[in-house]
Amino acid sequence: MGTRLYPATNAVQKEMFPLVDRDGVVKPVIQIIAEEVLAAGIEELCMVVQPGMQQQFQQHFQELSEHEKPFFKNKPEKLTQSDRLGQIGRCITYVEQETQEGYGHAVFCSREWVGNEHFLLLLGDHLYISNTADSCTAQLIKAYNHFHASIYTLQQTPLNQLHLFGTAAGDRIEDYPSAYKLNRIIEKPDRETAKKMLSIPGLPRDHFLCFFGMQILTPAIFDILQNHIDNNKREKGEIQLTTALAELLEKEGLVGLEMNGRRLDMGTPPGYIQTQIALARHGIFSGEIRSTC
């Protein structure tokens, strides 16, 4: 419901909040996410939405009408953006989550669309800035092509932030230094639990590996989620994905991948500001931003 960004979310879904992207174009968050995914080689997108919200996204991901195009005749770069929106829109399938029963339940709603394939899963209010030439999505796909297994992305996170994230532990994989064979995932652990059960040798003091915000999963996750739904297995009243991932780990294993990049959660007022600043500092306006500051 976007309660943390209320009352602006009365007018527009938080995934549609505008940001100036690194290329200098003003885009909603969901478009920035879609562009990164498509650039990494993904060809089809599924967006899980609340009932009645599909139209808002569809209206954005379409080309300018023939009536509108004359207003942009002296702005060819905007017509290029229009073509791009149409291309993205044709890649998207919408699935409604009829009742809001948690993140795991939202993922389960995409089961029919996914079918019997591995799939890339992202959040609609998280952006990612890579520290390398490869985007974060490209890093993840590269790792998947190496392991051909479910991959849970990770980022080093200080102890005082663990209440915000799922946290994992495991053993480093020698032939892929940024990867771990995971043996445990705990959703938002307290400090004592983290120090006792989730410490990893080699990390800075009081730092842990927490959920980065994207993952590649096998369709086995849907059988686990189905069992949770059928048996009303909930945490805090919701069907949780992290709980299902812990079972997936036991069933077929999970690779943890420490990402060379930064996650940005724009779903809070401070996070929204931080996300825009980060995009600006990594984009074409970076020099102007620094000189202004």
SERO-4910 file (N, C-alpha, C, O; in steps of 0.05 Angstrom, whole numbers):
BEGIN
 pado doro    nc1    nc2    nc3   cac1   cac2   cac3    cc1    cc2    cc3    oc1    oc2    oc3
  Met    A     16    -24      0      0      0      0     17     25      0      6     47     -3
  Gly    A     43     22      3     60     46      3     56     64     26     57     89     24
  Thr    A     50     52     50     43     69     73     66     87     82     61    108     93
  Arg    A     90     79     77    113     95     85    116    121     68    130    139     77
  Leu    A    104    121     45    105    144     27     78    158     25     74    175      7
  Tyr    A     59    151     42     33    165     43     37    194     52     54    198     70
  Pro    A     23    213     41     -1    211     24      5    212     -6    -14    211    -22
  Ala    A     31    213    -14     36    214    -43     26    189    -57     18    190    -80
  Thr    A     25    166    -43     15    142    -55    -15    141    -58    -26    122    -70
  Asn    A    -29    162    -48    -57    165    -56    -60    171    -85    -80    164    -98
  Ala    A    -40    185    -96    -41    195   -124    -28    176   -143    -37    173   -166
  Val    A     -7    162   -135      9    145   -153     22    123   -138     31    126   -115
  Gln    A     23     99   -150     37     77   -138     66     84   -133     78     99   -149
  Lys    A     78     74   -112    106     81   -106    125     72   -128    146     85   -133
  Glu    A    118     50   -142    135     41   -164    135     60   -188    151     58   -206
  Met    A    116     79   -187    114     99   -209    126    126   -200    125    145   -216
  Phe    A    137    128   -176    150    153   -168    173    159   -188    188    142   -195
  Pro    A    175    185   -196    196    192   -216    223    196   -203    226    205   -180
  Leu    A    243    189   -219    271    194   -211    286    202   -237    280    194   -259
  Val    A    307    219   -233    324    225   -256    345    203   -257    362    200   -240
  Asp    A    344    187   -279    362    164   -282    390    173   -290    394    197   -294
  Arg    A    408    155   -290    436    161   -296    440    172   -324    460    187   -329
  Asp    A    422    167   -343    424    178   -369    411    206   -372    410    217   -393
  Gly    A    401    216   -349    389    243   -349    360    244   -356    348    265   -356
  Val    A    348    220   -360    319    219   -367    303    214   -342    311    198   -325
  Val    A    281    229   -339    263    225   -316    245    201   -321    231    200   -341
  Lys    A    246    181   -303    232    156   -307    220    148   -280    230    154   -259
  Pro    A    198    133   -281    189    120   -256    207     97   -249    221     86   -266
  Val    A    207     90   -224    225     70   -213    222     44   -229    243     32   -236
  Ile    A    198     35   -234    193     10   -247    206      9   -275    213    -13   -284
  Gln    A    207     32   -289    220     32   -315    250     28   -313    261     14   -330
  Ile    A    262     40   -293    291     37   -289    297      7   -285    317     -3   -296
  Ile    A    281     -6   -268    284    -34   -263    281    -50   -288    298    -67   -295
  Ala    A    260    -45   -303    254    -60   -328    277    -57   -348    285    -76   -361
  Glu    A    287    -33   -351    309    -28   -371    334    -44   -364    347    -54   -381
  Glu    A    341    -45   -338    365    -60   -330    361    -90   -336    379   -103   -346
  Val    A    337   -100   -330    332   -129   -334    333   -136   -364    345   -155   -372
  Leu    A    320   -120   -381    319   -125   -409    347   -122   -422    354   -137   -440
  Ala    A    363   -103   -412    390    -99   -422    408   -123   -416    428   -128   -429
  Ala    A    401   -138   -394    417   -161   -386    409   -186   -401    421   -207   -397
  Gly    A    389   -184   -419    382   -207   -436    355   -220   -430    347   -239   -444
  Ile    A    342   -211   -409    315   -222   -403    296   -212   -425    298   -189   -433
  Glu    A    278   -229   -434    260   -222   -456    231   -218   -448    216   -204   -462
  Glu    A    222   -230   -426    195   -229   -417    193   -220   -388    209   -230   -372
  Leu    A    175   -203   -382    171   -193   -354    143   -199   -345    124   -198   -360
  Cys    A    141   -206   -319    115   -209   -306    114   -190   -283    132   -189   -266
  Met    A     93   -174   -281     90   -155   -260     66   -163   -243     43   -164   -253
  Val    A     70   -168   -217     49   -175   -199     38   -150   -187     53   -135   -174
  Val    A     12   -145   -190      0   -119   -183    -24   -123   -166    -36   -144   -165
  Gln    A    -32   -102   -151    -57   -102   -137    -80   -100   -156    -77    -90   -178
  Pro    A   -104   -110   -148   -127   -107   -165   -132    -78   -172   -132    -60   -155
  Gly    A   -137    -73   -198   -143    -46   -207   -119    -28   -213   -123     -6   -223
  Met    A    -95    -38   -207    -71    -21   -211    -57    -26   -238    -39    -12   -246
  Gln    A    -66    -46   -252    -53    -53   -278    -54    -30   -298    -35    -25   -312
  Gln    A    -77    -16   -298    -81      5   -318    -60     27   -315    -51     38   -335
  Gln    A    -52     34   -291    -33     55   -286     -6     49   -299      7     66   -311
  Phe    A      2     23   -297     27     15   -309     24     13   -340     43     21   -354
  Gln    A      2      3   -349     -2      0   -378     -2     28   -391      8     31   -413
  Gln    A    -14     48   -378    -15     74   -390     13     86   -393     18    102   -411
  His    A     31     78   -375     59     88   -377     74     74   -399     87     86   -416
  Phe    A     72     47   -399     88     31   -418     74     29   -445     67      7   -453
  Gln    A     70     52   -458     58     52   -484     70     76   -499     79     96   -487
  Glu    A     69     74   -526     79     96   -542     60    120   -542     36    117   -536
  Leu    A     71    143   -549     54    166   -553     34    161   -575     40    147   -595
  Ser    A     10    172   -572    -10    169   -593     -4    187   -617     13    205   -614
  Glu    A    -16    183   -640    -12    200   -663    -20    228   -657     -9    247   -669
  His    A    -40    232   -639    -48    259   -631    -26    272   -615    -23    297   -617
  Glu    A    -12    257   -598      8    269   -580     35    274   -594     49    293   -586
  Lys    A     42    258   -613     69    260   -625     76    288   -637     99    296   -634
  Pro    A     56    303   -649     64    329   -659     75    348   -638     90    366   -644
  Phe    A     66    345   -613     76    362   -591    106    357   -586    119    373   -573
  Phe    A    117    335   -596    145    327   -591    161    328   -617    183    316   -617
  Lys    A    151    341   -638    164    339   -664    192    351   -663    209    343   -680
  Asn    A    198    370   -646    224    382   -644    241    370   -622    262    380   -614
  Lys    A    232    347   -611    246    333   -590    249    304   -597    236    287   -585
  Pro    A    267    298   -616    270    270   -625    277    251   -603    271    227   -604
  Glu    A    292    261   -583    300    243   -561    275    234   -545    276    212   -534
  Lys    A    255    250   -544    230    242   -530    215    221   -546    202    204   -535
  Leu    A    215    224   -573    203    204   -590    217    177   -587    204    156   -589
  Thr    A    243    178   -584    258    154   -579    249    141   -553    246    116   -551
  Gln    A    245    157   -532    236    147   -507    208    134   -510    202    114   -498
  Ser    A    191    147   -526    164    136   -531    166    108   -544    152     90   -536
  Asp    A    184    105   -564    187     79   -576    197     58   -556    188     35   -556
  Arg    A    214     67   -538    225     49   -518    203     40   -499    202     16   -492
  Leu    A    186     58   -491    164     50   -473    146     29   -486    137     11   -473
  Gly    A    141     33   -512    124     14   -526    138    -14   -527    124    -34   -523
  Gln    A    164    -14   -531    179    -39   -532    177    -54   -505    173    -78   -504
  Ile    A    181    -38   -483    180    -50   -457    151    -61   -451    148    -83   -441
  Gly    A    131    -45   -458    104    -52   -453     96    -79   -466     81    -94   -454
  Arg    A    107    -84   -489    101   -109   -503    114   -133   -490    108   -156   -497
  Cys    A    133   -128   -472    147   -150   -458    133   -158   -432    140   -178   -420
  Ile    A    114   -142   -423    103   -145   -396     76   -160   -397     58   -154   -413
  Thr    A     74   -179   -379     48   -192   -372     41   -184   -344     59   -184   -326
  Tyr    A     16   -178   -339      7   -170   -312     -8   -192   -299    -25   -205   -311
  Val    A     -3   -197   -273    -17   -217   -257    -26   -203   -232    -11   -189   -219
  Glu    A    -52   -206   -225    -63   -193   -201    -59   -211   -177    -64   -235   -177
  Gln    A    -51   -199   -155    -52   -211   -128    -78   -202   -116    -79   -179   -106
  Glu    A    -98   -219   -116   -125   -210   -109   -127   -202    -80   -142   -183    -73
  Thr    A   -112   -215    -62   -112   -208    -34    -83   -205    -25    -66   -221    -33
  Gln    A    -77   -185     -9    -49   -180      0    -43   -198     23    -50   -192     46
  Glu    A    -28   -219     18    -22   -239     38      8   -244     41     17   -265     51
  Gly    A     24   -224     33     53   -226     38     68   -229     12     57   -235     -9
  Tyr    A     94   -225     15    113   -226     -8    113   -254    -21    112   -257    -45
  Gly    A    114   -275     -4    113   -302    -14     89   -308    -31     90   -321    -51
  His    A     66   -298    -21     41   -301    -36     41   -287    -62     31   -297    -82
  Ala    A     53   -263    -63     54   -248    -88     71   -263   -108     64   -264   -132
  Val    A     93   -275    -99    110   -291   -117     94   -315   -127     96   -321   -151
  Phe    A     79   -327   -110     63   -351   -118     43   -344   -140     37   -361   -157
  Cys    A     33   -320   -140     13   -311   -160     25   -313   -189      9   -315   -208
  Ser    A     51   -314   -192     63   -315   -218     68   -343   -227     81   -348   -248
  Arg    A     59   -363   -212     66   -391   -218     59   -399   -246     75   -411   -261
  Glu    A     34   -394   -254     25   -402   -281     42   -389   -303     49   -402   -322
  Trp    A     48   -364   -299     64   -349   -319     92   -361   -321    103   -364   -343
  Val    A    104   -367   -298    132   -377   -298    133   -404   -311    152   -410   -326
  Gly    A    114   -422   -304    115   -449   -314    138   -464   -302    143   -462   -278
  Asn    A    151   -481   -317    172   -499   -307    200   -488   -313    217   -503   -322
  Glu    A    204   -463   -309    230   -450   -315    242   -436   -290    227   -429   -272
  His    A    268   -433   -291    280   -416   -271    272   -387   -277    267   -380   -300
  Phe    A    271   -370   -257    262   -342   -262    277   -323   -244    287   -330   -222
  Leu    A    280   -299   -254    292   -276   -240    271   -261   -225    250   -254   -236
  Leu    A    276   -257   -199    256   -243   -182    268   -218   -171    290   -218   -159
  Leu    A    253   -195   -174    262   -170   -163    239   -156   -149    215   -163   -154
  Leu    A    245   -137   -132    225   -121   -119    220    -96   -136    237    -86   -150
  Gly    A    195    -86   -134    187    -63   -150    196    -36   -139    191    -16   -152
  Asp    A    208    -35   -115    216    -10   -104    246    -10    -97    254      7    -80
  His    A    261    -28   -108    290    -29   -103    305    -24   -130    298    -36   -150
  Leu    A    325     -6   -129    343     -2   -151    371    -12   -143    377    -15   -119
  Tyr    A    388    -17   -163    414    -28   -158    435    -13   -174    431     -9   -198
  Ile    A    456     -4   -161    478      9   -176    503     -8   -174    513    -14   -152
  Ser    A    513    -17   -197    536    -35   -198    562    -19   -195    563      4   -203
  Asn    A    582    -32   -183    608    -20   -182    626    -29   -205    650    -21   -206
  Thr    A    615    -44   -224    630    -54   -247    616    -46   -272    594    -34   -272
  Ala    A    628    -54   -295    615    -49   -321    590    -65   -325    572    -57   -339
  Asp    A    589    -88   -311    564   -105   -313    544    -95   -293    551    -89   -270
  Ser    A    519    -93   -301    498    -86   -282    495   -108   -261    506   -130   -264
  Cys    A    480   -102   -240    476   -122   -219    461   -146   -230    467   -169   -224
  Thr    A    441   -141   -248    426   -163   -260    445   -180   -277    443   -204   -277
  Ala    A    463   -167   -292    482   -182   -309    501   -199   -292    507   -221   -299
  Gln    A    509   -188   -269    526   -204   -251    512   -229   -242    523   -251   -241
  Leu    A    486   -226   -235    470   -248   -225    466   -270   -247    469   -293   -242
  Ile    A    460   -261   -271    456   -280   -293    482   -294   -300    482   -318   -306
  Lys    A    505   -280   -298    531   -293   -303    535   -315   -282    545   -337   -290
  Ala    A    529   -310   -257    532   -330   -237    513   -354   -241    521   -377   -237
  Tyr    A    489   -348   -250    470   -370   -256    480   -387   -278    478   -412   -277
  Asn    A    492   -375   -299    503   -391   -321    526   -409   -312    533   -429   -325
  His    A    538   -402   -290    560   -418   -278    549   -441   -261    558   -463   -263
  Phe    A    529   -435   -244    520   -454   -224    494   -469   -233    490   -492   -225
  His    A    478   -457   -250    452   -468   -258    436   -478   -233    427   -500   -232
  Ala    A    434   -460   -214    420   -466   -189    407   -440   -179    411   -419   -189
  Ser    A    390   -443   -159    378   -420   -146    399   -403   -133    417   -413   -119
  Ile    A    398   -377   -137    418   -358   -127    404   -336   -111    386   -323   -120
  Tyr    A    414   -332    -87    404   -312    -68    426   -291    -66    448   -296    -56
  Thr    A    420   -266    -74    441   -246    -75    444   -233    -47    425   -231    -31
  Leu    A    469   -224    -41    476   -216    -15    492   -190    -15    505   -184    -35
  Gln    A    492   -176      7    508   -152     10    517   -150     39    502   -155     58
  Gln    A    543   -143     43    552   -139     71    537   -117     84    533    -95     73
  Thr    A    527   -123    108    509   -104    123    517   -104    152    522   -125    164
  Pro    A    518    -80    165    526    -78    193    504    -90    211    481    -91    204
  Leu    A    513    -97    235    496   -110    255    471    -94    261    450   -105    265
  Asn    A    474    -67    262    451    -51    271    429    -48    249    409    -35    254
  Gln    A    433    -61    226    413    -60    205    400    -87    200    384    -90    181
  Leu    A    408   -107    215    398   -134    209    368   -137    213    356   -156    202
  His    A    356   -120    229    327   -122    234    311   -115    209    287   -117    209
  Leu    A    325   -106    188    312    -98    163    313   -119    141    298   -117    121
  Phe    A    330   -139    144    336   -157    122    337   -187    130    343   -193    153
  Gly    A    331   -204    111    338   -232    113    368   -235    113    381   -221     97
  Thr    A    379   -252    130    408   -255    132    416   -284    128    402   -302    138
  Ala    A    438   -288    114    447   -315    107    475   -321    117    490   -303    122
  Ala    A    481   -347    119    508   -356    126    515   -380    108    497   -394     99
  Gly    A    541   -384    104    549   -407     88    579   -407     85    594   -392     97
  Asp    A    589   -425     68    617   -429     63    624   -418     35    610   -423     16
  Arg    A    646   -404     34    655   -392      9    662   -414    -12    673   -434     -4
  Ile    A    654   -410    -37    660   -429    -58    687   -421    -71    689   -398    -81
  Glu    A    706   -439    -70    734   -432    -78    737   -422   -106    752   -403   -112
  Asp    A    723   -435   -125    727   -427   -153    709   -404   -162    710   -397   -185
  Tyr    A    694   -392   -143    678   -369   -149    677   -352   -124    659   -354   -108
  Pro    A    698   -335   -120    703   -322    -95    680   -305    -83    679   -302    -59
  Ser    A    662   -295   -100    640   -279    -90    616   -296    -82    595   -285    -75
  Ala    A    618   -323    -85    595   -340    -80    599   -358    -55    622   -364    -47
  Tyr    A    576   -365    -44    576   -382    -19    556   -405    -23    535   -402    -35
  Lys    A    563   -428    -12    544   -449     -9    529   -444     17    540   -448     38
  Leu    A    504   -436     15    490   -427     39    481   -451     55    474   -472     45
  Asn    A    480   -447     81    470   -468     99    449   -457    118    438   -473    134
  Arg    A    443   -431    117    423   -420    136    414   -393    126    429   -376    117
  Ile    A    388   -388    128    376   -362    123    356   -356    145    339   -373    152
  Ile    A    358   -333    157    340   -325    179    330   -297    172    345   -279    166
  Glu    A    303   -294    174    291   -268    167    294   -249    191    285   -254    213
  Lys    A    307   -226    186    309   -204    205    317   -214    233    302   -211    252
  Pro    A    341   -226    235    350   -238    261    356   -216    281    364   -193    274
  Asp    A    354   -223    307    363   -204    327    394   -207    330    406   -225    318
  Arg    A    406   -189    345    435   -188    347    447   -214    357    467   -224    346
  Glu    A    435   -225    378    446   -249    390    445   -272    371    464   -288    369
  Thr    A    423   -275    358    420   -297    338    440   -294    316    453   -314    307
  Ala    A    443   -270    306    462   -265    284    491   -272    292    505   -286    277
  Lys    A    499   -263    316    527   -268    324    531   -298    329    553   -308    324
  Lys    A    511   -312    338    514   -340    344    512   -358    320    526   -378    318
  Met    A    494   -351    300    488   -369    279    495   -360    251    494   -376    232
  Leu    A    502   -334    247    505   -324    220    531   -310    215    535   -298    194
  Ser    A    550   -313    233    576   -301    229    592   -316    207    590   -340    205
  Ile    A    606   -301    191    622   -313    169    651   -303    171    656   -279    172
  Pro    A    670   -322    173    699   -314    174    707   -297    150    698   -302    127
  Gly    A    723   -276    155    733   -259    134    718   -234    130    728   -215    117
  Leu    A    693   -232    141    678   -207    139    688   -187    160    698   -195    181
  Pro    A    684   -161    155    691   -141    176    676   -147    202    655   -160    201
  Arg    A    687   -138    224    674   -142    250    645   -132    250    639   -110    241
  Asp    A    627   -148    261    599   -142    263    586   -135    237    568   -118    235
  His    A    595   -149    216    582   -148    189    572   -175    181    585   -196    188
  Phe    A    550   -176    167    537   -201    159    528   -199    130    528   -177    118
  Leu    A    521   -222    118    512   -222     91    481   -222     91    468   -241     99
  Cys    A    470   -200     81    441   -196     81    430   -195     52    445   -191     33
  Phe    A    404   -199     50    390   -200     25    395   -174      9    392   -152     20
  Phe    A    403   -177    -16    409   -154    -33    385   -144    -49    383   -120    -55
  Gly    A    365   -162    -54    341   -153    -67    334   -165    -93    314   -159   -105
  Met    A    351   -184   -103    344   -198   -128    354   -227   -126    373   -233   -111
  Gln    A    341   -245   -140    349   -273   -139    339   -288   -163    320   -279   -177
  Ile    A    352   -310   -169    342   -329   -189    334   -354   -175    349   -365   -159
  Leu    A    309   -364   -180    298   -386   -166    288   -408   -186    281   -402   -208
  Thr    A    289   -433   -176    277   -455   -192    247   -456   -186    238   -445   -166
  Pro    A    232   -468   -203    203   -470   -199    195   -487   -174    172   -488   -167
  Ala    A    215   -500   -162    209   -516   -137    199   -497   -115    186   -507    -97
  Ile    A    205   -472   -117    196   -453    -96    165   -452    -96    154   -447    -75
  Phe    A    152   -456   -118    123   -455   -119    110   -478   -104     89   -474    -92
  Asp    A    122   -502   -106    111   -524    -90    112   -519    -60     94   -525    -45
  Ile    A    134   -506    -52    137   -499    -24    117   -478    -16    104   -481      6
  Leu    A    114   -458    -32     94   -437    -26     66   -448    -26     49   -440    -10
  Gln    A     60   -466    -44     33   -479    -45     27   -493    -19      5   -491     -9
  Asn    A     48   -507     -9     44   -521     17     39   -502     39     23   -507     57
  His    A     53   -479     39     49   -459     60     21   -448     59      8   -443     79
  Ile    A     11   -443     34    -16   -432     31    -37   -452     39    -55   -446     54
  Asp    A    -33   -477     30    -53   -498     37    -55   -503     67    -76   -509     77
  Asn    A    -32   -501     80    -31   -507    109    -31   -482    126    -26   -483    151
  Asn    A    -36   -458    113    -37   -433    127    -12   -428    144    -14   -419    167
  Lys    A     11   -434    133     36   -430    147     45   -401    143     55   -394    122
  Arg    A     42   -385    164     47   -357    161     66   -347    184     69   -360    204
  Glu    A     78   -324    178     93   -310    199     84   -281    198     83   -268    177
  Lys    A     76   -271    222     65   -245    224     41   -241    206     36   -220    195
  Gly    A     25   -263    203      1   -263    188      4   -264    158    -16   -262    143
  Glu    A     28   -268    148     33   -268    119     48   -293    110     62   -306    125
  Ile    A     45   -300     84     60   -321     71     87   -309     64     89   -291     47
  Gln    A    108   -318     78    134   -305     75    152   -320     55    153   -344     55
  Leu    A    166   -305     38    184   -317     19    209   -328     32    219   -349     25
  Thr    A    219   -314     52    244   -322     66    240   -350     78    258   -367     77
  Thr    A    217   -355     90    211   -381    102    212   -403     80    223   -424     84
  Ala    A    200   -397     57    201   -416     35    229   -420     24    237   -442     17
  Leu    A    245   -399     24    273   -401     14    289   -419     33    306   -434     24
  Ala    A    284   -417     59    298   -434     78    292   -464     72    309   -481     75
  Glu    A    267   -470     64    260   -497     57    272   -505     30    280   -528     26
  Leu    A    273   -486     11    286   -491    -14    315   -498    -11    326   -516    -24
  Leu    A    328   -484      8    356   -490     15    359   -519     24    378   -533     15
  Glu    A    341   -528     41    342   -556     51    336   -576     28    348   -597     27
  Lys    A    319   -568     10    309   -587    -11    330   -590    -33    335   -613    -41
  Glu    A    341   -568    -43    359   -570    -66    383   -552    -65    399   -551    -83
  Gly    A    386   -537    -42    409   -520    -39    405   -493    -51    389   -488    -68
  Leu    A    421   -474    -41    420   -446    -50    449   -436    -52    465   -440    -34
  Val    A    455   -421    -73    480   -407    -75    476   -379    -67    457   -366    -75
  Gly    A    493   -368    -50    493   -340    -42    513   -325    -59    536   -334    -61
  Leu    A    506   -303    -70    524   -287    -87    527   -259    -75    507   -244    -74
  Glu    A    551   -252    -67    556   -226    -57    559   -207    -80    578   -210    -96
  Met    A    541   -188    -83    540   -170   -106    561   -148   -104    567   -138    -83
  Asn    A    572   -141   -127    590   -119   -129    574    -94   -137    574    -85   -160
  Gly    A    560    -84   -117    543    -61   -122    528    -53    -97    535    -61    -75
  Arg    A    508    -36   -101    494    -25    -78    464    -27    -83    454    -20   -104
  Arg    A    449    -35    -62    420    -36    -64    408     -9    -54    419      3    -35
  Leu    A    387      0    -67    375     25    -59    345     20    -56    331     13    -76
  Asp    A    334     24    -32    306     20    -26    293     47    -26    297     63     -7
  Met    A    277     53    -47    265     80    -48    238     80    -35    223    100    -38
  Gly    A    231     59    -20    204     57     -8    200     72     18    179     69     30
  Thr    A    220     88     26    217    105     49    226    134     41    241    136     22
  Pro    A    217    154     56    226    181     49    257    184     48    267    195     28
  Pro    A    272    175     69    301    177     67    312    161     44    331    170     30
  Gly    A    301    137     40    310    120     18    305    132     -9    322    128    -27
  Tyr    A    283    146    -12    276    159    -38    297    180    -44    306    183    -66
  Ile    A    304    196    -24    324    217    -27    351    205    -33    365    213    -52
  Gln    A    359    184    -18    385    171    -22    387    159    -50    408    159    -63
  Thr    A    365    147    -60    365    135    -86    370    156   -108    386    151   -126
  Gln    A    356    179   -106    360    200   -126    389    211   -125    401    216   -146
  Ile    A    399    214   -101    427    224    -99    446    204   -112    465    212   -126
  Ala    A    442    179   -106    460    158   -117    459    157   -147    480    155   -160
  Leu    A    435    159   -159    433    159   -188    446    183   -200    460    181   -220
  Ala    A    443    206   -187    455    231   -197    485    229   -196    499    238   -215
  Arg    A    496    218   -175    525    217   -173    538    197   -192    562    199   -198
  His    A    522    178   -203    532    159   -222    523    165   -251    527    149   -269
  Gly    A    511    188   -255    500    194   -281    513    218   -295    534    228   -286
  Ile    A    500    227   -316    512    248   -333    513    275   -319    527    293   -328
  Phe    A    497    278   -298    497    303   -283    516    303   -259    515    321   -243
  Ser    A    533    282   -257    549    279   -233    567    303   -228    570    311   -205
  Gly    A    579    313   -249    597    336   -245    582    361   -235    591    375   -218
  Glu    A    558    365   -247    542    388   -239    533    385   -210    532    404   -195
  Ile    A    525    360   -202    516    356   -175    539    361   -155    534    374   -135
  Arg    A    562    351   -162    585    355   -143    593    384   -141    599    394   -119
  Ser    A    592    399   -163    600    427   -162    579    443   -147    586    463   -133
  Thr    A    554    435   -150    533    449   -135    535    445   -105    533    463    -89
  Cys    A    541    419    -98    544    412    -70    568    426    -58    574    423    -34
***
